[in-house]
Amino acid sequence: MRLLLDENLPKRLKDDFPNHEVYTVRDKEWNGIKNGALLQLLLQHSFDALLTFDKNLQHQQNFAKYTITVFVLTAPINQYSVLTKLTPAINGILNEGNLSGGPILISAD
């Protein structure tokens, strides 16, 4: 699957998904692009999911319009040492293969 790590996530997180094609916003030179436009780019470039630490995204976007899966990572801080603990849950969902459009909350709590 093609995944994009939002600019608010550490790029080392790419290494946690070796069975997938993973890019960062910086890799694609999409820094600073607003959420709606970013979701549109994801669809245009055949991405399967966005991983983000932006908890507001799920409330700001109309996912009937943007039918892409967004993993919203929830943890006390957005450091790799904390977020890497969430990757087994994400990989489990990715390995099932049938992603539904919209937000999926992945929490460290």
PDB file as gemmi writes it, atoms N, CA and C in Angstrom:
CRYST1    1.000    1.000    1.000  90.00  90.00  90.00 P 1                      
ATOM      1  N   MET A   1       0.831  -1.179   0.000  1.00  0.00           N  
ATOM      2  CA  MET A   1       0.000   0.000   0.000  1.00  0.00           C  
ATOM      3  C   MET A   1       0.877   1.244   0.000  1.00  0.00           C  
ATOM      4  N   ARG A   2       0.342   2.297  -0.547  1.00  0.00           N  
ATOM      5  CA  ARG A   2       1.042   3.593  -0.585  1.00  0.00           C  
ATOM      6  C   ARG A   2       0.560   4.443   0.584  1.00  0.00           C  
ATOM      7  N   LEU A   3       1.510   4.834   1.437  1.00  0.00           N  
ATOM      8  CA  LEU A   3       1.206   5.599   2.640  1.00  0.00           C  
ATOM      9  C   LEU A   3       1.955   6.918   2.613  1.00  0.00           C  
ATOM     10  N   LEU A   4       1.330   7.938   3.202  1.00  0.00           N  
ATOM     11  CA  LEU A   4       1.986   9.226   3.350  1.00  0.00           C  
ATOM     12  C   LEU A   4       2.027   9.594   4.821  1.00  0.00           C  
ATOM     13  N   LEU A   5       3.217   9.956   5.304  1.00  0.00           N  
ATOM     14  CA  LEU A   5       3.374  10.458   6.667  1.00  0.00           C  
ATOM     15  C   LEU A   5       3.246  11.970   6.624  1.00  0.00           C  
ATOM     16  N   ASP A   6       2.334  12.506   7.402  1.00  0.00           N  
ATOM     17  CA  ASP A   6       2.126  13.946   7.470  1.00  0.00           C  
ATOM     18  C   ASP A   6       3.380  14.615   8.014  1.00  0.00           C  
ATOM     19  N   GLU A   7       3.504  15.912   7.766  1.00  0.00           N  
ATOM     20  CA  GLU A   7       4.711  16.623   8.171  1.00  0.00           C  
ATOM     21  C   GLU A   7       4.866  16.747   9.681  1.00  0.00           C  
ATOM     22  N   ASN A   8       3.830  16.395  10.445  1.00  0.00           N  
ATOM     23  CA  ASN A   8       3.919  16.476  11.902  1.00  0.00           C  
ATOM     24  C   ASN A   8       4.395  15.157  12.528  1.00  0.00           C  
ATOM     25  N   LEU A   9       4.839  14.212  11.705  1.00  0.00           N  
ATOM     26  CA  LEU A   9       5.344  12.930  12.205  1.00  0.00           C  
ATOM     27  C   LEU A   9       6.835  12.801  11.916  1.00  0.00           C  
ATOM     28  N   PRO A  10       7.572  12.104  12.780  1.00  0.00           N  
ATOM     29  CA  PRO A  10       9.005  11.895  12.524  1.00  0.00           C  
ATOM     30  C   PRO A  10       9.206  10.990  11.314  1.00  0.00           C  
ATOM     31  N   LYS A  11      10.147  11.359  10.440  1.00  0.00           N  
ATOM     32  CA  LYS A  11      10.343  10.589   9.211  1.00  0.00           C  
ATOM     33  C   LYS A  11      10.858   9.173   9.471  1.00  0.00           C  
ATOM     34  N   ARG A  12      11.469   8.943  10.622  1.00  0.00           N  
ATOM     35  CA  ARG A  12      11.926   7.589  10.971  1.00  0.00           C  
ATOM     36  C   ARG A  12      10.775   6.591  11.006  1.00  0.00           C  
ATOM     37  N   LEU A  13       9.570   7.082  11.167  1.00  0.00           N  
ATOM     38  CA  LEU A  13       8.397   6.211  11.227  1.00  0.00           C  
ATOM     39  C   LEU A  13       8.216   5.429   9.920  1.00  0.00           C  
ATOM     40  N   LYS A  14       8.800   5.932   8.841  1.00  0.00           N  
ATOM     41  CA  LYS A  14       8.749   5.218   7.555  1.00  0.00           C  
ATOM     42  C   LYS A  14       9.269   3.789   7.702  1.00  0.00           C  
ATOM     43  N   ASP A  15      10.302   3.625   8.498  1.00  0.00           N  
ATOM     44  CA  ASP A  15      10.954   2.322   8.669  1.00  0.00           C  
ATOM     45  C   ASP A  15      10.053   1.294   9.354  1.00  0.00           C  
ATOM     46  N   ASP A  16       8.997   1.738   9.996  1.00  0.00           N  
ATOM     47  CA  ASP A  16       8.079   0.836  10.707  1.00  0.00           C  
ATOM     48  C   ASP A  16       7.102   0.131   9.760  1.00  0.00           C  
ATOM     49  N   PHE A  17       7.147   0.475   8.477  1.00  0.00           N  
ATOM     50  CA  PHE A  17       6.210  -0.093   7.503  1.00  0.00           C  
ATOM     51  C   PHE A  17       6.962  -0.659   6.306  1.00  0.00           C  
ATOM     52  N   PRO A  18       7.832  -1.669   6.537  1.00  0.00           N  
ATOM     53  CA  PRO A  18       8.696  -2.174   5.461  1.00  0.00           C  
ATOM     54  C   PRO A  18       7.940  -2.871   4.323  1.00  0.00           C  
ATOM     55  N   ASN A  19       6.730  -3.300   4.568  1.00  0.00           N  
ATOM     56  CA  ASN A  19       5.962  -4.005   3.529  1.00  0.00           C  
ATOM     57  C   ASN A  19       5.116  -3.067   2.689  1.00  0.00           C  
ATOM     58  N   HIS A  20       5.326  -1.759   2.870  1.00  0.00           N  
ATOM     59  CA  HIS A  20       4.506  -0.769   2.176  1.00  0.00           C  
ATOM     60  C   HIS A  20       5.405   0.296   1.548  1.00  0.00           C  
ATOM     61  N   GLU A  21       4.848   1.005   0.594  1.00  0.00           N  
ATOM     62  CA  GLU A  21       5.534   2.109  -0.058  1.00  0.00           C  
ATOM     63  C   GLU A  21       5.187   3.373   0.735  1.00  0.00           C  
ATOM     64  N   VAL A  22       6.167   3.913   1.466  1.00  0.00           N  
ATOM     65  CA  VAL A  22       5.900   5.008   2.394  1.00  0.00           C  
ATOM     66  C   VAL A  22       6.698   6.251   1.992  1.00  0.00           C  
ATOM     67  N   TYR A  23       5.997   7.378   1.966  1.00  0.00           N  
ATOM     68  CA  TYR A  23       6.602   8.669   1.672  1.00  0.00           C  
ATOM     69  C   TYR A  23       6.268   9.636   2.805  1.00  0.00           C  
ATOM     70  N   THR A  24       7.083  10.658   2.920  1.00  0.00           N  
ATOM     71  CA  THR A  24       6.755  11.758   3.823  1.00  0.00           C  
ATOM     72  C   THR A  24       6.252  12.917   2.964  1.00  0.00           C  
ATOM     73  N   VAL A  25       5.598  13.861   3.614  1.00  0.00           N  
ATOM     74  CA  VAL A  25       5.161  15.067   2.912  1.00  0.00           C  
ATOM     75  C   VAL A  25       6.381  15.747   2.287  1.00  0.00           C  
ATOM     76  N   ARG A  26       7.474  15.754   3.011  1.00  0.00           N  
ATOM     77  CA  ARG A  26       8.710  16.370   2.495  1.00  0.00           C  
ATOM     78  C   ARG A  26       9.226  15.620   1.261  1.00  0.00           C  
ATOM     79  N   ASP A  27       9.173  14.279   1.279  1.00  0.00           N  
ATOM     80  CA  ASP A  27       9.606  13.496   0.115  1.00  0.00           C  
ATOM     81  C   ASP A  27       8.869  13.935  -1.148  1.00  0.00           C  
ATOM     82  N   LYS A  28       7.582  14.210  -0.994  1.00  0.00           N  
ATOM     83  CA  LYS A  28       6.738  14.577  -2.137  1.00  0.00           C  
ATOM     84  C   LYS A  28       6.756  16.082  -2.414  1.00  0.00           C  
ATOM     85  N   GLU A  29       7.480  16.847  -1.569  1.00  0.00           N  
ATOM     86  CA  GLU A  29       7.551  18.306  -1.670  1.00  0.00           C  
ATOM     87  C   GLU A  29       6.168  18.951  -1.542  1.00  0.00           C  
ATOM     88  N   TRP A  30       5.385  18.420  -0.590  1.00  0.00           N  
ATOM     89  CA  TRP A  30       4.036  18.915  -0.329  1.00  0.00           C  
ATOM     90  C   TRP A  30       3.969  19.661   1.016  1.00  0.00           C  
ATOM     91  N   ASN A  31       5.096  20.141   1.504  1.00  0.00           N  
ATOM     92  CA  ASN A  31       5.128  20.868   2.779  1.00  0.00           C  
ATOM     93  C   ASN A  31       4.203  22.069   2.732  1.00  0.00           C  
ATOM     94  N   GLY A  32       3.478  22.296   3.808  1.00  0.00           N  
ATOM     95  CA  GLY A  32       2.646  23.479   3.945  1.00  0.00           C  
ATOM     96  C   GLY A  32       1.317  23.433   3.216  1.00  0.00           C  
ATOM     97  N   ILE A  33       1.026  22.351   2.548  1.00  0.00           N  
ATOM     98  CA  ILE A  33      -0.246  22.248   1.830  1.00  0.00           C  
ATOM     99  C   ILE A  33      -1.362  21.996   2.838  1.00  0.00           C  
ATOM    100  N   LYS A  34      -2.444  22.730   2.701  1.00  0.00           N  
ATOM    101  CA  LYS A  34      -3.593  22.601   3.608  1.00  0.00           C  
ATOM    102  C   LYS A  34      -4.224  21.220   3.480  1.00  0.00           C  
ATOM    103  N   ASN A  35      -4.895  20.780   4.546  1.00  0.00           N  
ATOM    104  CA  ASN A  35      -5.418  19.416   4.631  1.00  0.00           C  
ATOM    105  C   ASN A  35      -6.307  19.008   3.461  1.00  0.00           C  
ATOM    106  N   GLY A  36      -7.261  19.832   3.083  1.00  0.00           N  
ATOM    107  CA  GLY A  36      -8.156  19.476   1.979  1.00  0.00           C  
ATOM    108  C   GLY A  36      -7.401  19.254   0.682  1.00  0.00           C  
ATOM    109  N   ALA A  37      -6.474  20.153   0.378  1.00  0.00           N  
ATOM    110  CA  ALA A  37      -5.658  20.020  -0.830  1.00  0.00           C  
ATOM    111  C   ALA A  37      -4.743  18.806  -0.734  1.00  0.00           C  
ATOM    112  N   LEU A  38      -4.235  18.530   0.457  1.00  0.00           N  
ATOM    113  CA  LEU A  38      -3.371  17.365   0.654  1.00  0.00           C  
ATOM    114  C   LEU A  38      -4.150  16.071   0.417  1.00  0.00           C  
ATOM    115  N   LEU A  39      -5.350  15.994   0.940  1.00  0.00           N  
ATOM    116  CA  LEU A  39      -6.173  14.798   0.720  1.00  0.00           C  
ATOM    117  C   LEU A  39      -6.477  14.623  -0.772  1.00  0.00           C  
ATOM    118  N   GLN A  40      -6.700  15.708  -1.480  1.00  0.00           N  
ATOM    119  CA  GLN A  40      -6.938  15.642  -2.920  1.00  0.00           C  
ATOM    120  C   GLN A  40      -5.697  15.114  -3.645  1.00  0.00           C  
ATOM    121  N   LEU A  41      -4.516  15.587  -3.250  1.00  0.00           N  
ATOM    122  CA  LEU A  41      -3.267  15.094  -3.840  1.00  0.00           C  
ATOM    123  C   LEU A  41      -3.083  13.601  -3.585  1.00  0.00           C  
ATOM    124  N   LEU A  42      -3.428  13.164  -2.385  1.00  0.00           N  
ATOM    125  CA  LEU A  42      -3.316  11.740  -2.059  1.00  0.00           C  
ATOM    126  C   LEU A  42      -4.165  10.903  -3.011  1.00  0.00           C  
ATOM    127  N   LEU A  43      -5.365  11.350  -3.267  1.00  0.00           N  
ATOM    128  CA  LEU A  43      -6.244  10.633  -4.189  1.00  0.00           C  
ATOM    129  C   LEU A  43      -5.691  10.658  -5.616  1.00  0.00           C  
ATOM    130  N   GLN A  44      -5.221  11.802  -6.051  1.00  0.00           N  
ATOM    131  CA  GLN A  44      -4.689  11.942  -7.409  1.00  0.00           C  
ATOM    132  C   GLN A  44      -3.464  11.070  -7.641  1.00  0.00           C  
ATOM    133  N   HIS A  45      -2.686  10.835  -6.580  1.00  0.00           N  
ATOM    134  CA  HIS A  45      -1.443  10.071  -6.692  1.00  0.00           C  
ATOM    135  C   HIS A  45      -1.591   8.641  -6.166  1.00  0.00           C  
ATOM    136  N   SER A  46      -2.817   8.183  -6.060  1.00  0.00           N  
ATOM    137  CA  SER A  46      -3.130   6.783  -5.712  1.00  0.00           C  
ATOM    138  C   SER A  46      -2.573   6.328  -4.370  1.00  0.00           C  
ATOM    139  N   PHE A  47      -2.608   7.212  -3.381  1.00  0.00           N  
ATOM    140  CA  PHE A  47      -2.227   6.802  -2.029  1.00  0.00           C  
ATOM    141  C   PHE A  47      -3.409   6.085  -1.386  1.00  0.00           C  
ATOM    142  N   ASP A  48      -3.087   5.168  -0.483  1.00  0.00           N  
ATOM    143  CA  ASP A  48      -4.113   4.411   0.231  1.00  0.00           C  
ATOM    144  C   ASP A  48      -4.454   5.022   1.581  1.00  0.00           C  
ATOM    145  N   ALA A  49      -3.469   5.687   2.204  1.00  0.00           N  
ATOM    146  CA  ALA A  49      -3.717   6.213   3.554  1.00  0.00           C  
ATOM    147  C   ALA A  49      -2.741   7.322   3.899  1.00  0.00           C  
ATOM    148  N   LEU A  50      -3.201   8.174   4.800  1.00  0.00           N  
ATOM    149  CA  LEU A  50      -2.402   9.230   5.405  1.00  0.00           C  
ATOM    150  C   LEU A  50      -2.250   8.901   6.878  1.00  0.00           C  
ATOM    151  N   LEU A  51      -1.048   9.065   7.403  1.00  0.00           N  
ATOM    152  CA  LEU A  51      -0.825   8.958   8.843  1.00  0.00           C  
ATOM    153  C   LEU A  51      -0.534  10.361   9.352  1.00  0.00           C  
ATOM    154  N   THR A  52      -1.227  10.771  10.403  1.00  0.00           N  
ATOM    155  CA  THR A  52      -1.076  12.130  10.908  1.00  0.00           C  
ATOM    156  C   THR A  52      -1.173  12.163  12.421  1.00  0.00           C  
ATOM    157  N   PHE A  53      -0.660  13.238  12.971  1.00  0.00           N  
ATOM    158  CA  PHE A  53      -0.786  13.513  14.403  1.00  0.00           C  
ATOM    159  C   PHE A  53      -1.790  14.646  14.608  1.00  0.00           C  
ATOM    160  N   ASP A  54      -2.409  15.105  13.530  1.00  0.00           N  
ATOM    161  CA  ASP A  54      -3.365  16.217  13.539  1.00  0.00           C  
ATOM    162  C   ASP A  54      -4.742  15.708  13.941  1.00  0.00           C  
ATOM    163  N   LYS A  55      -5.078  15.878  15.200  1.00  0.00           N  
ATOM    164  CA  LYS A  55      -6.352  15.374  15.717  1.00  0.00           C  
ATOM    165  C   LYS A  55      -7.548  16.162  15.196  1.00  0.00           C  
ATOM    166  N   ASN A  56      -7.338  17.373  14.689  1.00  0.00           N  
ATOM    167  CA  ASN A  56      -8.429  18.188  14.166  1.00  0.00           C  
ATOM    168  C   ASN A  56      -8.847  17.795  12.757  1.00  0.00           C  
ATOM    169  N   LEU A  57      -7.973  17.135  12.035  1.00  0.00           N  
ATOM    170  CA  LEU A  57      -8.253  16.776  10.644  1.00  0.00           C  
ATOM    171  C   LEU A  57      -9.569  16.018  10.499  1.00  0.00           C  
ATOM    172  N   GLN A  58      -9.819  15.101  11.404  1.00  0.00           N  
ATOM    173  CA  GLN A  58     -11.029  14.279  11.328  1.00  0.00           C  
ATOM    174  C   GLN A  58     -12.301  15.102  11.474  1.00  0.00           C  
ATOM    175  N   HIS A  59     -12.204  16.259  12.102  1.00  0.00           N  
ATOM    176  CA  HIS A  59     -13.374  17.116  12.312  1.00  0.00           C  
ATOM    177  C   HIS A  59     -13.487  18.213  11.253  1.00  0.00           C  
ATOM    178  N   GLN A  60     -12.384  18.459  10.538  1.00  0.00           N  
ATOM    179  CA  GLN A  60     -12.348  19.557   9.581  1.00  0.00           C  
ATOM    180  C   GLN A  60     -12.683  19.140   8.161  1.00  0.00           C  
ATOM    181  N   GLN A  61     -12.585  17.863   7.853  1.00  0.00           N  
ATOM    182  CA  GLN A  61     -12.736  17.420   6.472  1.00  0.00           C  
ATOM    183  C   GLN A  61     -13.991  16.572   6.287  1.00  0.00           C  
ATOM    184  N   ASN A  62     -14.551  16.645   5.111  1.00  0.00           N  
ATOM    185  CA  ASN A  62     -15.711  15.851   4.731  1.00  0.00           C  
ATOM    186  C   ASN A  62     -15.206  14.570   4.068  1.00  0.00           C  
ATOM    187  N   PHE A  63     -15.235  13.477   4.801  1.00  0.00           N  
ATOM    188  CA  PHE A  63     -14.677  12.238   4.272  1.00  0.00           C  
ATOM    189  C   PHE A  63     -15.599  11.540   3.285  1.00  0.00           C  
ATOM    190  N   ALA A  64     -16.786  12.073   3.072  1.00  0.00           N  
ATOM    191  CA  ALA A  64     -17.608  11.594   1.966  1.00  0.00           C  
ATOM    192  C   ALA A  64     -16.999  12.103   0.658  1.00  0.00           C  
ATOM    193  N   LYS A  65     -16.345  13.255   0.733  1.00  0.00           N  
ATOM    194  CA  LYS A  65     -15.698  13.860  -0.431  1.00  0.00           C  
ATOM    195  C   LYS A  65     -14.305  13.270  -0.643  1.00  0.00           C  
ATOM    196  N   TYR A  66     -13.582  13.046   0.430  1.00  0.00           N  
ATOM    197  CA  TYR A  66     -12.220  12.504   0.361  1.00  0.00           C  
ATOM    198  C   TYR A  66     -12.249  11.087   0.905  1.00  0.00           C  
ATOM    199  N   THR A  67     -12.383  10.152   0.041  1.00  0.00           N  
ATOM    200  CA  THR A  67     -12.563   8.753   0.461  1.00  0.00           C  
ATOM    201  C   THR A  67     -11.227   8.063   0.702  1.00  0.00           C  
ATOM    202  N   ILE A  68     -10.408   8.653   1.530  1.00  0.00           N  
ATOM    203  CA  ILE A  68      -9.105   8.074   1.841  1.00  0.00           C  
ATOM    204  C   ILE A  68      -9.051   7.773   3.331  1.00  0.00           C  
ATOM    205  N   THR A  69      -8.316   6.744   3.683  1.00  0.00           N  
ATOM    206  CA  THR A  69      -8.144   6.390   5.086  1.00  0.00           C  
ATOM    207  C   THR A  69      -7.119   7.322   5.718  1.00  0.00           C  
ATOM    208  N   VAL A  70      -7.439   7.823   6.896  1.00  0.00           N  
ATOM    209  CA  VAL A  70      -6.527   8.680   7.637  1.00  0.00           C  
ATOM    210  C   VAL A  70      -6.334   8.064   9.022  1.00  0.00           C  
ATOM    211  N   PHE A  71      -5.116   7.628   9.297  1.00  0.00           N  
ATOM    212  CA  PHE A  71      -4.773   7.132  10.621  1.00  0.00           C  
ATOM    213  C   PHE A  71      -4.401   8.329  11.483  1.00  0.00           C  
ATOM    214  N   VAL A  72      -5.195   8.602  12.497  1.00  0.00           N  
ATOM    215  CA  VAL A  72      -4.938   9.714  13.415  1.00  0.00           C  
ATOM    216  C   VAL A  72      -4.255   9.125  14.641  1.00  0.00           C  
ATOM    217  N   LEU A  73      -2.957   9.412  14.774  1.00  0.00           N  
ATOM    218  CA  LEU A  73      -2.173   8.869  15.878  1.00  0.00           C  
ATOM    219  C   LEU A  73      -2.323   9.770  17.095  1.00  0.00           C  
ATOM    220  N   THR A  74      -2.672   9.157  18.206  1.00  0.00           N  
ATOM    221  CA  THR A  74      -2.895   9.899  19.440  1.00  0.00           C  
ATOM    222  C   THR A  74      -1.921   9.388  20.497  1.00  0.00           C  
ATOM    223  N   ALA A  75      -1.086  10.288  20.973  1.00  0.00           N  
ATOM    224  CA  ALA A  75      -0.096   9.959  22.000  1.00  0.00           C  
ATOM    225  C   ALA A  75       0.248  11.253  22.736  1.00  0.00           C  
ATOM    226  N   PRO A  76       0.874  11.138  23.916  1.00  0.00           N  
ATOM    227  CA  PRO A  76       1.226  12.349  24.669  1.00  0.00           C  
ATOM    228  C   PRO A  76       2.163  13.285  23.894  1.00  0.00           C  
ATOM    229  N   ILE A  77       3.077  12.708  23.093  1.00  0.00           N  
ATOM    230  CA  ILE A  77       4.012  13.497  22.283  1.00  0.00           C  
ATOM    231  C   ILE A  77       4.203  12.794  20.937  1.00  0.00           C  
ATOM    232  N   ASN A  78       4.668  13.535  19.959  1.00  0.00           N  
ATOM    233  CA  ASN A  78       4.854  12.934  18.638  1.00  0.00           C  
ATOM    234  C   ASN A  78       6.320  12.604  18.364  1.00  0.00           C  
ATOM    235  N   GLN A  79       6.938  11.935  19.293  1.00  0.00           N  
ATOM    236  CA  GLN A  79       8.310  11.468  19.122  1.00  0.00           C  
ATOM    237  C   GLN A  79       8.301  10.010  18.673  1.00  0.00           C  
ATOM    238  N   TYR A  80       9.321   9.660  17.900  1.00  0.00           N  
ATOM    239  CA  TYR A  80       9.395   8.309  17.358  1.00  0.00           C  
ATOM    240  C   TYR A  80       9.314   7.238  18.439  1.00  0.00           C  
ATOM    241  N   SER A  81      10.009   7.434  19.549  1.00  0.00           N  
ATOM    242  CA  SER A  81      10.036   6.416  20.607  1.00  0.00           C  
ATOM    243  C   SER A  81       8.645   6.103  21.152  1.00  0.00           C  
ATOM    244  N   VAL A  82       7.738   7.037  21.063  1.00  0.00           N  
ATOM    245  CA  VAL A  82       6.356   6.839  21.515  1.00  0.00           C  
ATOM    246  C   VAL A  82       5.488   6.310  20.370  1.00  0.00           C  
ATOM    247  N   LEU A  83       5.604   6.930  19.208  1.00  0.00           N  
ATOM    248  CA  LEU A  83       4.736   6.576  18.080  1.00  0.00           C  
ATOM    249  C   LEU A  83       5.020   5.192  17.510  1.00  0.00           C  
ATOM    250  N   THR A  84       6.251   4.732  17.628  1.00  0.00           N  
ATOM    251  CA  THR A  84       6.573   3.400  17.110  1.00  0.00           C  
ATOM    252  C   THR A  84       5.771   2.306  17.817  1.00  0.00           C  
ATOM    253  N   LYS A  85       5.323   2.588  19.024  1.00  0.00           N  
ATOM    254  CA  LYS A  85       4.504   1.621  19.758  1.00  0.00           C  
ATOM    255  C   LYS A  85       3.113   1.470  19.148  1.00  0.00           C  
ATOM    256  N   LEU A  86       2.705   2.410  18.286  1.00  0.00           N  
ATOM    257  CA  LEU A  86       1.400   2.353  17.634  1.00  0.00           C  
ATOM    258  C   LEU A  86       1.445   1.584  16.312  1.00  0.00           C  
ATOM    259  N   THR A  87       2.640   1.342  15.794  1.00  0.00           N  
ATOM    260  CA  THR A  87       2.732   0.738  14.462  1.00  0.00           C  
ATOM    261  C   THR A  87       2.194  -0.694  14.370  1.00  0.00           C  
ATOM    262  N   PRO A  88       2.284  -1.521  15.411  1.00  0.00           N  
ATOM    263  CA  PRO A  88       1.671  -2.852  15.269  1.00  0.00           C  
ATOM    264  C   PRO A  88       0.159  -2.771  14.988  1.00  0.00           C  
ATOM    265  N   ALA A  89      -0.515  -1.844  15.629  1.00  0.00           N  
ATOM    266  CA  ALA A  89      -1.958  -1.685  15.391  1.00  0.00           C  
ATOM    267  C   ALA A  89      -2.222  -1.216  13.962  1.00  0.00           C  
ATOM    268  N   ILE A  90      -1.410  -0.281  13.490  1.00  0.00           N  
ATOM    269  CA  ILE A  90      -1.573   0.229  12.127  1.00  0.00           C  
ATOM    270  C   ILE A  90      -1.277  -0.871  11.119  1.00  0.00           C  
ATOM    271  N   ASN A  91      -0.165  -1.576  11.318  1.00  0.00           N  
ATOM    272  CA  ASN A  91       0.188  -2.666  10.401  1.00  0.00           C  
ATOM    273  C   ASN A  91      -0.882  -3.751  10.386  1.00  0.00           C  
ATOM    274  N   GLY A  92      -1.494  -4.019  11.529  1.00  0.00           N  
ATOM    275  CA  GLY A  92      -2.572  -5.001  11.581  1.00  0.00           C  
ATOM    276  C   GLY A  92      -3.727  -4.606  10.689  1.00  0.00           C  
ATOM    277  N   ILE A  93      -4.095  -3.340  10.718  1.00  0.00           N  
ATOM    278  CA  ILE A  93      -5.189  -2.854   9.875  1.00  0.00           C  
ATOM    279  C   ILE A  93      -4.767  -2.871   8.408  1.00  0.00           C  
ATOM    280  N   LEU A  94      -3.538  -2.437   8.125  1.00  0.00           N  
ATOM    281  CA  LEU A  94      -3.054  -2.431   6.751  1.00  0.00           C  
ATOM    282  C   LEU A  94      -3.002  -3.837   6.173  1.00  0.00           C  
ATOM    283  N   ASN A  95      -2.587  -4.801   6.978  1.00  0.00           N  
ATOM    284  CA  ASN A  95      -2.474  -6.181   6.501  1.00  0.00           C  
ATOM    285  C   ASN A  95      -3.828  -6.813   6.213  1.00  0.00           C  
ATOM    286  N   GLU A  96      -4.880  -6.317   6.855  1.00  0.00           N  
ATOM    287  CA  GLU A  96      -6.226  -6.804   6.535  1.00  0.00           C  
ATOM    288  C   GLU A  96      -6.601  -6.415   5.114  1.00  0.00           C  
ATOM    289  N   GLY A  97      -6.085  -5.275   4.649  1.00  0.00           N  
ATOM    290  CA  GLY A  97      -6.208  -4.896   3.258  1.00  0.00           C  
ATOM    291  C   GLY A  97      -7.468  -4.169   2.828  1.00  0.00           C  
ATOM    292  N   ASN A  98      -8.503  -4.155   3.623  1.00  0.00           N  
ATOM    293  CA  ASN A  98      -9.720  -3.471   3.186  1.00  0.00           C  
ATOM    294  C   ASN A  98      -9.928  -2.205   4.013  1.00  0.00           C  
ATOM    295  N   LEU A  99      -9.248  -1.136   3.582  1.00  0.00           N  
ATOM    296  CA  LEU A  99      -9.339   0.138   4.278  1.00  0.00           C  
ATOM    297  C   LEU A  99     -10.635   0.840   3.898  1.00  0.00           C  
ATOM    298  N   SER A 100     -11.248   1.438   4.883  1.00  0.00           N  
ATOM    299  CA  SER A 100     -12.427   2.237   4.603  1.00  0.00           C  
ATOM    300  C   SER A 100     -12.021   3.708   4.646  1.00  0.00           C  
ATOM    301  N   GLY A 101     -12.680   4.522   3.864  1.00  0.00           N  
ATOM    302  CA  GLY A 101     -12.377   5.931   3.870  1.00  0.00           C  
ATOM    303  C   GLY A 101     -12.749   6.562   5.202  1.00  0.00           C  
ATOM    304  N   GLY A 102     -11.971   7.559   5.597  1.00  0.00           N  
ATOM    305  CA  GLY A 102     -12.243   8.263   6.833  1.00  0.00           C  
ATOM    306  C   GLY A 102     -11.199   8.021   7.882  1.00  0.00           C  
ATOM    307  N   PRO A 103     -11.387   8.653   9.028  1.00  0.00           N  
ATOM    308  CA  PRO A 103     -10.399   8.577  10.093  1.00  0.00           C  
ATOM    309  C   PRO A 103     -10.459   7.264  10.890  1.00  0.00           C  
ATOM    310  N   ILE A 104      -9.302   6.791  11.260  1.00  0.00           N  
ATOM    311  CA  ILE A 104      -9.155   5.657  12.181  1.00  0.00           C  
ATOM    312  C   ILE A 104      -8.252   6.150  13.306  1.00  0.00           C  
ATOM    313  N   LEU A 105      -8.762   6.180  14.505  1.00  0.00           N  
ATOM    314  CA  LEU A 105      -7.973   6.640  15.645  1.00  0.00           C  
ATOM    315  C   LEU A 105      -7.101   5.511  16.163  1.00  0.00           C  
ATOM    316  N   ILE A 106      -5.828   5.785  16.314  1.00  0.00           N  
ATOM    317  CA  ILE A 106      -4.869   4.833  16.876  1.00  0.00           C  
ATOM    318  C   ILE A 106      -4.277   5.510  18.097  1.00  0.00           C  
ATOM    319  N   SER A 107      -4.537   4.956  19.259  1.00  0.00           N  
ATOM    320  CA  SER A 107      -4.168   5.639  20.499  1.00  0.00           C  
ATOM    321  C   SER A 107      -3.142   4.871  21.311  1.00  0.00           C  
ATOM    322  N   ALA A 108      -2.268   5.639  21.975  1.00  0.00           N  
ATOM    323  CA  ALA A 108      -1.265   5.060  22.872  1.00  0.00           C  
ATOM    324  C   ALA A 108      -1.855   4.821  24.255  1.00  0.00           C  
ATOM    325  N   ASP A 109      -3.032   5.333  24.503  1.00  0.00           N  
ATOM    326  CA  ASP A 109      -3.640   5.212  25.832  1.00  0.00           C  
ATOM    327  C   ASP A 109      -4.186   3.833  26.089  1.00  0.00           C  
TER     328      ASP A 109                                                      
END                                                                             
